[in-house]
Amino acid sequence: MRRVTRPPHPALRPYLRGHTGFSHLAPPYQVRLVPTGHVIMTLSLAEPFSQIRRLGTPGPGTGRIGSAVVGMEDRPAWCVHPGGRQEIIRVEFTPLGAYRLLALPMRELTNQVVELDDVLGREAGVLVERLAAARGWAARFDLLDALLLARLGRGPEPAPEVDHAWRLLTDSAGGVPIARLADEVGWSRSYLVRRFTEQVGLTPKTSARVLRFHRAAQLLTGGPVDLARLAAGCGFYDQAHLTREFRALAGLTPGRMATAARPVDEALAL
């Protein structure tokens, strides 16, 4: 696999975690996707995916799907690829960045995989064609930045209170109680939940669960770790609570994730 990344345009950095290009020739494969606390846009420039199927929910999945947007998640999924040549650009938005740049209520995308043209309209097909025809990854990132910069002035501004609540949660890896969030922003708890869910895609409580899980998963895949200490350090009640949350959010126990997770090769920075 070749993996290429470049920092987004400075004006976009408050809204994006980054964008990365992948290219490789592969046999058929499938990967388990787990919640990340981000909104993901995938721009498929070659073979589409066979399907993306949410675990624990009825139905066969998306069917054959190419470029798509994946909203905030609180459960795992399988992504199945038929094999062949694959070229993808993966864009990671902060949830409030997605709210601004995609100009959609984020609750409409929660646990959903949506075709790109359903989000960007006719821009989607033109963008993918131009990206596929571009000479080199640097040119592709320039095109992508230009599209997102053009959308920057069109989308809604996130509420400062929601932005503050999200920052408190992310800075603490889900460690701030919801009552304290409401006190901090000066809203009632019910009003905070409604506005936060509209602009982030998950409730504050569920967002805190995802952020705690994500922090624990990062530590778990970084090398040997004591699970009891991991649970205490990441804000779980005990090791049993840690295991329950991993089963719910990843479909795996912490021990299984530690042995099954495989890090991606380092990126080539442009």
C-alpha positions as CSV (number, residue, x, y, z in Angstrom):
1,M,0.0,0.0,0.0
2,R,1.2,3.5,-0.8
3,R,-0.1,6.1,1.6
4,V,0.4,9.8,0.9
5,T,-0.7,12.8,3.0
6,R,-0.4,16.5,3.1
7,P,-1.7,19.1,5.6
8,P,-4.9,20.8,4.4
9,H,-5.0,24.5,3.4
10,P,-4.5,26.7,6.6
11,A,-8.1,28.0,6.4
12,L,-9.4,24.4,6.5
13,R,-7.4,23.1,9.4
14,P,-9.9,24.0,12.1
15,Y,-12.4,21.8,10.3
16,L,-10.3,18.8,9.1
17,R,-8.3,16.2,10.8
18,G,-6.5,15.7,7.5
19,H,-6.7,14.1,4.1
20,T,-4.8,11.1,2.9
21,G,-4.4,9.3,-0.4
22,F,-4.1,5.5,-0.7
23,S,-3.3,3.4,-3.7
24,H,-2.6,-0.3,-4.0
25,L,-3.5,-3.5,-6.0
26,A,-5.1,-6.0,-3.7
27,P,-7.0,-9.3,-3.6
28,P,-10.5,-9.2,-2.2
29,Y,-10.5,-8.2,1.5
30,Q,-12.6,-6.9,4.3
31,V,-11.9,-4.7,7.3
32,R,-13.7,-3.9,10.5
33,L,-14.4,-0.2,10.9
34,V,-14.8,1.2,14.5
35,P,-16.0,4.6,15.7
36,T,-13.4,7.3,15.4
37,G,-15.2,10.5,16.6
38,H,-14.8,11.9,13.1
39,V,-16.9,12.2,9.9
40,I,-15.2,10.5,7.0
41,M,-15.5,11.3,3.3
42,T,-14.0,8.7,0.9
43,L,-13.4,9.6,-2.7
44,S,-13.0,6.4,-4.7
45,L,-11.0,6.9,-7.9
46,A,-10.9,3.3,-9.1
47,E,-12.7,0.1,-8.0
48,P,-15.8,0.8,-5.7
49,F,-16.4,-1.1,-2.5
50,S,-18.7,-4.2,-2.6
51,Q,-20.6,-3.0,0.5
52,I,-20.3,-1.4,3.9
53,R,-22.5,-3.2,6.5
54,R,-23.2,-2.0,10.0
55,L,-22.8,-4.8,12.5
56,G,-25.8,-5.4,14.8
57,T,-28.4,-3.9,12.4
58,P,-30.7,-5.7,9.9
59,G,-30.2,-5.5,6.1
60,P,-27.5,-6.5,3.6
61,G,-25.6,-3.2,3.8
62,T,-25.0,-0.5,1.2
63,G,-24.5,-2.8,-1.9
64,R,-21.8,-1.6,-4.4
65,I,-20.7,1.9,-3.4
66,G,-18.0,4.2,-4.5
67,S,-17.4,7.7,-3.1
68,A,-19.3,8.2,0.1
69,V,-19.7,10.1,3.4
70,V,-19.7,8.2,6.7
71,G,-21.3,10.0,9.6
72,M,-20.5,9.9,13.3
73,E,-20.8,6.3,14.6
74,D,-21.4,4.4,17.8
75,R,-21.1,0.9,16.4
76,P,-18.8,-1.1,14.2
77,A,-19.1,-2.0,10.5
78,W,-17.6,-4.3,7.9
79,C,-16.2,-2.8,4.7
80,V,-15.9,-5.3,1.9
81,H,-13.7,-4.7,-1.2
82,P,-13.8,-6.9,-4.3
83,G,-10.1,-6.5,-5.0
84,G,-8.3,-5.0,-7.9
85,R,-6.8,-1.5,-8.2
86,Q,-7.8,0.9,-5.5
87,E,-7.2,4.6,-5.3
88,I,-8.9,6.5,-2.5
89,I,-8.7,9.9,-0.9
90,R,-9.9,9.8,2.7
91,V,-10.9,13.1,4.3
92,E,-11.4,13.2,8.1
93,F,-13.7,16.1,9.3
94,T,-14.2,17.1,12.8
95,P,-18.0,16.7,13.3
96,L,-18.4,20.5,13.5
97,G,-16.2,20.9,10.5
98,A,-18.5,18.5,8.6
99,Y,-21.5,20.5,9.8
100,R,-20.0,23.6,8.4
101,L,-18.5,22.3,5.1
102,L,-21.2,19.7,4.2
103,A,-24.0,22.0,5.3
104,L,-26.2,19.2,6.7
105,P,-27.6,18.5,10.2
106,M,-25.1,15.8,11.4
107,R,-27.9,13.7,13.0
108,E,-29.0,12.9,9.4
109,L,-25.7,11.1,8.8
110,T,-25.4,9.3,12.2
111,N,-24.4,5.6,11.6
112,Q,-25.1,6.1,7.9
113,V,-23.0,5.6,4.7
114,V,-24.3,8.1,2.1
115,E,-23.3,8.3,-1.6
116,L,-21.3,11.4,-2.2
117,D,-23.6,12.9,-4.7
118,D,-26.4,12.8,-2.1
119,V,-24.3,15.2,0.0
120,L,-22.5,17.4,-2.6
121,G,-24.9,17.1,-5.5
122,R,-23.6,17.5,-9.0
123,E,-20.2,18.7,-7.6
124,A,-19.5,15.1,-6.6
125,G,-19.2,13.5,-10.0
126,V,-17.2,16.4,-11.4
127,L,-14.8,16.4,-8.4
128,V,-14.2,12.6,-8.6
129,E,-13.5,12.8,-12.4
130,R,-11.1,15.7,-12.0
131,L,-9.3,13.9,-9.1
132,A,-8.9,10.7,-11.1
133,A,-7.5,12.6,-14.1
134,A,-5.1,14.8,-12.0
135,R,-1.4,14.1,-12.4
136,G,-0.1,13.3,-9.0
137,W,-1.3,13.4,-5.4
138,A,-0.2,17.1,-4.9
139,A,-2.6,18.2,-7.7
140,R,-5.4,16.1,-6.2
141,F,-5.0,17.7,-2.8
142,D,-5.0,21.1,-4.5
143,L,-8.3,20.3,-6.2
144,L,-9.8,19.0,-3.0
145,D,-8.7,22.0,-1.0
146,A,-10.2,24.3,-3.6
147,L,-13.6,22.6,-3.4
148,L,-13.7,22.7,0.4
149,L,-12.6,26.4,0.5
150,A,-15.4,27.3,-1.9
151,R,-17.9,25.6,0.5
152,L,-16.5,27.3,3.5
153,G,-18.7,30.4,3.2
154,R,-21.9,28.5,2.4
155,G,-22.4,26.3,5.5
156,P,-23.9,27.2,8.9
157,E,-21.7,28.4,11.7
158,P,-21.6,25.9,14.7
159,A,-23.0,27.4,17.9
160,P,-20.2,28.6,20.1
161,E,-21.7,26.7,23.0
162,V,-21.7,23.4,21.0
163,D,-18.1,24.1,19.9
164,H,-17.1,24.7,23.6
165,A,-18.8,21.5,24.8
166,W,-17.2,19.5,22.0
167,R,-13.7,20.9,22.9
168,L,-14.3,20.0,26.6
169,L,-15.1,16.4,25.6
170,T,-12.3,16.0,23.2
171,D,-9.7,17.6,25.4
172,S,-10.7,15.2,28.3
173,A,-11.2,12.1,26.0
174,G,-14.8,12.0,27.1
175,G,-14.1,12.6,30.8
176,V,-16.4,15.6,31.4
177,P,-19.8,14.8,32.9
178,I,-22.8,16.0,30.8
179,A,-24.2,18.1,33.7
180,R,-20.9,20.0,33.8
181,L,-21.0,20.6,30.1
182,A,-24.5,22.2,30.4
183,D,-23.3,24.4,33.3
184,E,-20.2,25.5,31.3
185,V,-22.2,26.6,28.3
186,G,-25.1,28.0,30.3
187,W,-27.8,25.8,28.7
188,S,-30.3,23.4,30.1
189,R,-29.2,19.8,29.7
190,S,-32.1,19.0,27.3
191,Y,-31.4,22.0,25.1
192,L,-27.7,21.1,25.0
193,V,-28.5,17.5,24.0
194,R,-30.8,18.7,21.2
195,R,-28.4,21.4,19.7
196,F,-25.3,19.2,20.2
197,T,-26.9,16.2,18.4
198,E,-28.0,18.4,15.5
199,Q,-24.5,19.7,15.0
200,V,-22.2,16.8,16.1
201,G,-24.4,13.8,15.2
202,L,-24.3,12.0,18.5
203,T,-25.5,13.0,22.0
204,P,-22.9,14.4,24.4
205,K,-23.2,11.1,26.4
206,T,-22.6,8.9,23.4
207,S,-19.8,11.2,22.1
208,A,-18.1,10.8,25.5
209,R,-18.4,7.0,25.1
210,V,-16.8,7.1,21.6
211,L,-14.0,9.4,22.7
212,R,-13.2,7.2,25.8
213,F,-13.2,4.1,23.6
214,H,-11.0,5.7,20.9
215,R,-8.4,6.8,23.5
216,A,-8.3,3.3,25.0
217,A,-8.0,1.7,21.6
218,Q,-5.1,3.9,20.7
219,L,-3.3,2.9,23.9
220,L,-4.2,-0.7,23.5
221,T,-2.8,-1.0,20.0
222,G,0.4,0.8,20.9
223,G,1.9,-2.2,22.8
224,P,1.4,-4.4,25.8
225,V,-0.8,-2.8,28.5
226,D,-2.5,-3.8,31.7
227,L,-6.2,-3.8,31.1
228,A,-7.2,-2.8,34.7
229,R,-4.8,0.2,34.5
230,L,-6.1,1.0,31.0
231,A,-9.7,1.1,32.3
232,A,-8.9,3.3,35.2
233,G,-6.7,5.7,33.1
234,C,-9.4,6.1,30.4
235,G,-12.3,6.8,32.7
236,F,-14.1,3.4,32.8
237,Y,-15.6,2.1,36.0
238,D,-13.6,-1.1,35.9
239,Q,-12.2,-3.7,33.5
240,A,-15.6,-5.2,33.0
241,H,-17.0,-1.8,31.9
242,L,-14.1,-1.5,29.5
243,T,-14.8,-4.9,28.0
244,R,-18.6,-4.1,27.6
245,E,-17.8,-0.9,25.8
246,F,-15.4,-2.5,23.4
247,R,-17.9,-5.2,22.6
248,A,-20.6,-2.6,21.9
249,L,-18.5,-0.1,19.9
250,A,-16.0,-2.5,18.2
251,G,-17.6,-5.9,18.3
252,L,-14.4,-7.2,19.9
253,T,-13.0,-7.6,23.4
254,P,-10.0,-5.4,24.3
255,G,-7.7,-8.5,24.3
256,R,-8.9,-9.5,20.8
257,M,-8.4,-5.9,19.5
258,A,-4.9,-5.8,20.9
259,T,-3.9,-8.9,18.9
260,A,-6.1,-8.3,15.8
261,A,-5.5,-4.6,15.1
262,R,-2.8,-3.8,12.6
263,P,-1.4,-0.3,12.2
264,V,-1.1,1.3,8.7
265,D,2.3,2.1,7.3
266,E,3.7,5.5,7.9
267,A,2.6,8.2,5.4
268,L,4.8,9.8,2.9
269,A,4.5,13.5,3.7
270,L,4.2,16.0,0.8
